[in-house]
Amino acid sequence: MPRVLLVDDDVELCAMQKEYLEAEGFAVQTAHDGEAGAAEALTGQHDIAVLDVMMPRLSGIEALRRIRQSSRIPVIMLTARGDDIDRVLGLELGADDYVPKPCTPRELVARIRAILRRTGDAPVAEGERTHIALGALQILPEQRRAEWNGRVLELTSTEYSLLEALARQAGRVVSKNELYEIALGRPMARYDRSIDVHISNLRHKLGTLGDARSPIQTVRGIGYQLLVE
């Protein structure tokens, strides 16, 4: 039974979402402020965390920052509709995805399932288990692990999914629409820059390990490609 941590200071809304999630087969624990939510997320007892941005004691953004200091648990942010600043900041800090509020419990369930399908707990298909070696980049699908110049990359679930998708089609352009479906489990929405932010994070992490030039190249108006050395 997938374990979901739901962190929102709206107690009534939390209770409603908890009831719906449990009916859909999830085990749910709730917290009602950012400090308690961050502490609970770091216990290692949950498969995914859902954080509201606006919370007392510690905002969802600060809670995410604290979580990412020592954990790669998948995180979905709940953001005010149209609040692009919090949305982009959350993605830059390592959120896997976001859901604009108000949202239906059904939409939240769909986003949670899409992320969990791409975590280490999901079975890897027989044809996708092969170790991928592309110069300095090594991909180990069964462990959902990536290495660059022999060092393990500390990637979120979504970042790993994106990197593996590009590696499997190395040298070819992968459209943004395809990357949204692969990494986020949903179609690309108008004005949604989630994939762009995740790619920026990937480039930064590759760059901090000693390569001045990222192998992930933008193909304007289409998508991205991983260069083959």
N, C-alpha and C positions, 0 to 999 in steps of 0.2 A: 504494500500500500504506500504510494508516494506521500512523503511528509512535507507539508506546506506550512511555512511561517508567514502569517498575515499581520502586518504592522500598520495600524491606522488609528488615529485618535478618535475617529468617529465610531463610538462603541456600537451604536445601532446598526450602522452599515456593515461593520465588521461581523456582527452576529449573523446578519443576513447572508453575507458572502460565505461565512463559515458553514452555515447550514447547507447552502447550495453545493459547496465543494465537497462536503462530507457525503452528500447524496450522490455525487459523481465518483465516489470511491477514493477520496483523499483523506488522509489524517491531517487535521488542521490544529495548529496552535496559534494563539493571537497575543499581541502585545500592543499597548496603546500610547507609547511614546518612543522616540527615536533611540534613546539611551538603552531602554529595556530591550528594544528590538535588535539593536546591534549586538548586545551581550548574548541574546538568545541565538542569533544567527551564527555566532562564533562557537557555540557548543558542539557543532558537528552533528547534531541530531536531526537536521532538516535537509531535504533534497533541493529545496528552492525557497527563496524569500520574496515576498511582495511588499514593497515599501512605499508608503505615501510620502510625497515630498514635504507637505506642510504638516509638521508635528511639533508638539511642545518638547522642551528639555533638550532635544537634539533633532534637527531637521532630518528629513530623509536623505538629503545630499550628504550631510555630515555623517549620518549613520552608515551610508554606503562607503564613504571615505574610510571610516574606521574598520568596516568589514574587509575592504580590499587590502588593508595593510597585512592581513594574515590569512585570508580565505578566498577561495575561488568559487564559493557557492553561487549558483545562478541567481541573479537578482532581476526582478521586474519592478520598474518604478511606476507609481501612479502619479500622473502629472495633471495639472489643470489644463483643460483643452485650450490650445493655442499658446501655451507658455513655452515658447521655443528655447528660452535661456536655460530653464531648469532641465528641459529635455536633453539638450545637447551636453550640458554640464554632467548630467547623470551618465550619459553614454561615454563621455570622455573619462569619467572616473571608473568605468568598468561595469556599468549596468548592462545586462544582456539585451533587454528590450524595455519598452515603456507602453503603458496603456493610458490614454487620455481619460480623465474623469469629466462627467459621470460616465461610467461604463456598465454594461450589463454583466451579471455573473457569468453568463454563457460566453461572452467575449473573453473574460478573464480566464476561464477554464481552458478555452482554446489556446490562448497564449502560453499558459503554464504547460499544457501538454506538448505544444510545439517545442518548447525549450527542453523539457525533460526527455523527449525523444532523441535529443542530440547530446545528452550527457553520457558520462561513462557507464551509467546503469543500463543504457539501452543496448540491446544485442547488436553486434556488428555482422552484417551479411557476409556470407562466405566469400563473395567476389570482392569485398571491400577490406579484407584483412591484410592485404599485401603491404609490406613496408615500402614506403615511397622515399627514394633517395634522389635529390636534385641538387647536386653540388654541396653547398654548405647546409642545405635544408634537409632534415630527416623528419618524416612523418610516421608515427606508429599508431595506426588506427585503433587497434584493440585496446590500447591504453589511453587513447585520445591525448597523445603527447607529441609535442613538436620540439625539435632541437635545431639550433642555429650555431654553426661552427662548434659543435660538440657540447653546447650548453643548453639546458632545458629552458624553453620559453614559458614564462608565467602568463598563460592566456586564460581569458574567460571562456566559458562554453561557446559563446557566439563567435569570438575571435578564432578559436580553434576550428570551428565549423567552416568559417570563411577561408581560412588558410588551407584546410584540406581540400575544399572545393576548387580553389585556384590551383593547388598542386596537382590534382587529378586531371586537370586540363591545362597543364603547364605549356606555355607558348601560344595558347589560344586565348582569344578574348571571351570573357564570361560576362554576360549582360547583367545589369543591376537587377532586372526582374528575376533572373535565375538565382542570383545570390540571395535575394530576399526569400525566395521559396526554400532554398537549401538551408540557410543559416537561421532564419526567423520563422519559417513555416507559414508565411503569409505573403500575399501579393504586395507589390510596391504601391504605396499610397502617394497621392499628389502632395508635393512639398515635403515629403519624408526624406530626411538626410541620414537616417540611422546607419545604413551601410557605409556611407562616406566617413562617418565618425569612427566606426569600427575599423575601417581600413586605415584611417589616420593613426589609430592606436597601434595597429599591427606594424605599420611602418616605423613608428617610434620605438617599439620594442625590438624590432630587428636592428634599428640604428644604434640603440644603446648597447648592443653586443658587438660593436666594433666595425660595422659596415656603413660607410659614409653614404652609400647609394642604395636605396631600397630596391629589391627585385620586383616589387609590386608596382606596376605602371598603370596610369590612368589612360584609357582610350576615350577621349572626349565624346560625350553624347551616346556612348554605348555601355561601357562598364570598365572592367579591370582585367589585367593579365599578369601572370607570374612569369617572369623572364627565365629562360632555361640557359644555363651556362654550358 
